[in-house]
Each structure stands twice: as structure tokens, then as C-alpha cells.
């Protein structure tokens, strides 16, 4: 009768090698999923922040009405709402527009501010002078033409429904962006609100 053959040492070496190979195959996939989750978290936070910034700015636009510093208040609000981990430098444009009651933008009723590194807009609110880093582009919905009275204004049957759209350039924070291609993408979020009647 033959003595039993023991393979425990050899099998142990084989299992160590097999574990190492499995780890080498699975680790890149695990790393890709982890980095993707981190990137998704940053992107989702930016979407929520831009949505909040547009909604908050629409509330301010509705309260400011035709005040001559209304746009300064709107731009200041957008700037303060898009702080870290977002970057205010990635704000592209802020559109302030007049809509009908269904949220459809009226023709030629939009004012557009483009964020600038060289131009600023002077502001004076609550006895404080400051500037906002924007340049005024199209001005088809100037502050003086906005209507916030119950009886209406010239060409406005009643208080306007004002909207604010924020366009933001999201840049990838992790190397995962190279997998997706490019450096990021542009998102925009808009909110509308009926102006608070002043009279």
C-alpha cells in the first residue's frame, strides 16, 4: 500500500499566485468604479448648486422688480451660491428674462451677463459699493422695463414672471474624465417666479 501524497505546500503556492492574479485583474476595475463614484459626487453636487443658484436668483429678481440695482443683487447671489467645491470662474453666463405664465420666454425679452476676467459692473446696495465680474451683453429686458405692479405697466398686463438661467462649465476633478473624453461639460439651470407686486 502506497503512502498518501501530500500536496499542501504546492497547493498553497498555487493559491497565492492565483490570488495575486485575481487581485491584479480586479483592482483596476475597483479603482475605476471608486474614481467614477467620486467624480459623480462632484458632478451631482454641481448640478444641485447651479439649480439652487438659479432658484435663489429668481426669488431675488422677483423681489427686486424694476429696482436699478436688481441685476447686481441677482449676480451677487449667483456668485455667493457657487462657492467651493464649485468655482465661480466657471460661470459662463447669467440670463434674466421675461416669460409668460407657462414659463415660455417672450421674444426679445432677455438680458445676458457674461462672466468676465477683465470687465466689472459697479454696484451700490445698502450703502455699500462693490463690483461684480460681468459684462453686459444683450439687454432686451432692462431693469427699468420690468413690471412689478398689480395694475400692469406699458405692454405688461400685470406683474411679470421673471426667470434666471445660470450656465456653468463643469470641469472634471479626477482622471476619470479622460475615460469619458474631454475636460467637462456645460450645464444650465433656470427658474422662473412671478414678481412681488409693489403696489
C-alpha positions as a printed Julia matrix, in Angstrom:
199×3 Matrix{Float64}:
   0.0     0.0     0.0
   1.32    3.4    -1.04
   1.57    6.25    1.47
  -0.78    9.19    0.78
   0.72   12.02   -1.27
   0.51   15.42    0.4
   0.11   18.46   -1.9
  -0.5    21.09    0.74
   2.7    23.08    0.18
   2.37   23.09   -3.59
  -1.33   23.96   -3.4
  -0.5    26.84   -1.07
   1.9    28.3    -3.58
  -0.66   27.93   -6.38
  -3.34   29.67   -4.33
  -1.02   32.58   -3.55
  -0.3    33.04   -7.23
  -3.96   32.73   -8.14
  -4.94   35.33   -5.52
  -2.31   37.72   -6.81
  -3.56   37.34  -10.41
  -7.19   37.84   -9.33
  -6.23   40.94   -7.37
  -4.33   42.31  -10.38
  -7.4    41.78  -12.57
  -9.99   43.15  -10.15
  -8.08   46.11   -8.68
  -8.17   48.33  -11.82
 -11.91   47.76  -12.1
 -12.4    48.58   -8.41
 -10.26   51.7    -8.8
 -12.27   52.8   -11.87
 -15.56   52.39  -10.01
 -14.24   54.28   -6.97
 -12.92   57.21   -9.02
 -16.15   57.23  -11.04
 -18.17   57.45   -7.83
 -16.07   60.38   -6.61
 -16.45   62.18   -9.97
 -20.2    61.54   -9.99
 -20.46   63.02   -6.49
 -18.7    66.21   -7.58
 -20.85   66.46  -10.72
 -24.1    65.85   -8.84
 -23.15   68.47   -6.25
 -22.53   70.99   -9.05
 -25.91   70.26  -10.66
 -27.64   70.84   -7.32
 -25.62   74.02   -6.67
 -26.42   75.52  -10.09
 -30.1    74.64   -9.65
 -30.14   76.3    -6.23
 -28.29   79.35   -7.56
 -30.84   79.88  -10.35
 -33.79   79.37   -7.99
 -32.37   81.73   -5.37
 -31.57   84.33   -8.04
 -35.14   84.09   -9.4
 -36.51   84.81   -5.91
 -34.28   87.89   -5.66
 -35.32   89.01   -9.17
 -38.98   88.67   -8.2
 -38.47   90.73   -5.05
 -36.25   93.38   -6.67
 -38.65   94.09   -9.53
 -37.58   97.15  -11.53
 -35.08   98.41   -8.95
 -31.99   99.86  -10.63
 -29.72   97.55   -8.62
 -31.8    94.4    -9.26
 -29.26   92.79  -11.57
 -26.42   93.5    -9.15
 -28.35   91.63   -6.45
 -29.01   88.73   -8.84
 -25.37   88.43   -9.91
 -24.12   88.71   -6.35
 -26.48   85.92   -5.31
 -25.25   83.62   -8.09
 -21.64   84.29   -7.16
 -22.21   83.54   -3.48
 -24.16   80.33   -4.19
 -21.47   78.79   -6.4
 -18.57   78.66   -3.95
 -16.27   75.68   -3.24
 -16.15   72.93   -4.29
 -17.54   74.74   -7.33
 -15.64   77.58   -8.97
 -17.2    80.94   -9.71
 -14.69   81.27  -12.56
 -16.6    78.53  -14.39
 -19.85   80.52  -14.52
 -20.37   81.27  -18.2
 -23.49   83.46  -18.4
 -26.45   84.61  -16.34
 -29.64   85.28  -18.32
 -32.51   87.31  -16.85
 -35.68   87.03  -18.91
 -39.41   87.67  -19.03
 -41.75   84.69  -19.5
 -45.46   84.1   -19.84
 -47.38   82.28  -17.12
 -46.34   78.92  -18.62
 -42.62   79.7   -18.44
 -42.19   80.32  -22.17
 -39.6    83.05  -22.75
 -41.05   86.04  -24.56
 -39.4    87.1   -27.82
 -36.59   89.61  -27.41
 -37.02   89.8   -23.65
 -33.7    88.55  -22.3
 -30.77   90.31  -20.68
 -27.49   88.38  -20.72
 -24.47   88.89  -18.48
 -21.21   87.13  -19.36
 -18.71   86.43  -16.61
 -15.51   88.32  -17.33
 -11.96   88.44  -16.05
 -11.4    91.96  -17.37
 -14.73   93.81  -17.03
 -16.81   94.57  -13.95
 -20.2    96.08  -13.21
 -20.36   98.76  -10.47
 -23.0    98.15   -7.8
 -24.33  100.08   -4.82
 -26.6    98.21   -2.41
 -27.38   99.11    1.22
 -24.81  101.93    1.15
 -22.07   99.5     0.06
 -20.1    99.92   -3.16
 -18.83   96.77   -4.85
 -18.29   95.33   -8.32
 -19.34   92.1   -10.0
 -17.06   90.43  -12.61
 -19.52   90.5   -15.52
 -20.03   92.33  -18.77
 -23.46   93.19  -20.11
 -24.19   91.64  -23.49
 -27.74   91.62  -24.82
 -30.02   93.94  -22.84
 -33.53   93.27  -24.17
 -35.1    93.07  -20.7
 -33.64   96.11  -18.89
 -34.38   96.64  -15.21
 -36.46   99.78  -15.82
 -38.83   97.91  -18.15
 -39.73   95.18  -15.66
 -43.21   95.42  -14.22
 -43.99   94.7   -10.58
 -47.35   96.45  -10.18
 -50.78   94.83   -9.93
 -52.3    97.23  -12.46
 -49.6    96.5   -15.03
 -47.22   98.7   -17.0
 -46.88   99.72  -20.65
 -47.13   96.44  -22.57
 -47.33   94.42  -19.35
 -50.83   93.37  -18.25
 -49.71   92.74  -14.67
 -46.66   91.71  -12.66
 -44.04   89.99  -14.8
 -42.91   86.42  -14.41
 -39.15   86.73  -14.32
 -36.66   83.94  -14.91
 -32.95   83.47  -14.27
 -30.83   80.92  -16.14
 -27.3    80.13  -14.95
 -24.9    78.48  -17.4
 -21.95   76.76  -15.74
 -18.96   74.86  -17.12
 -18.26   71.75  -15.05
 -14.63   70.6   -15.15
 -13.66   67.04  -14.21
 -11.96   66.74  -10.82
 -10.46   63.27  -11.28
  -8.6    61.35  -14.01
 -11.92   59.65  -14.78
 -12.61   62.49  -17.18
 -10.02   61.11  -19.59
 -12.08   57.92  -19.78
 -15.2    59.93  -20.63
 -13.31   62.21  -23.01
 -12.9    65.97  -22.91
 -12.41   68.15  -19.87
 -16.01   68.55  -18.72
 -19.39   69.74  -19.93
 -21.62   72.78  -19.84
 -24.82   72.69  -17.8
 -27.57   75.25  -17.37
 -30.44   75.51  -14.95
 -33.3    78.0   -14.99
 -36.03   79.06  -12.58
 -38.99   81.41  -13.0
 -41.04   83.3   -10.45
 -43.84   85.88  -10.52
 -42.71   89.29   -9.32
 -43.89   90.5    -5.95
 -46.33   93.41   -6.6
 -45.03   96.68   -5.18
 -48.41   98.45   -5.45
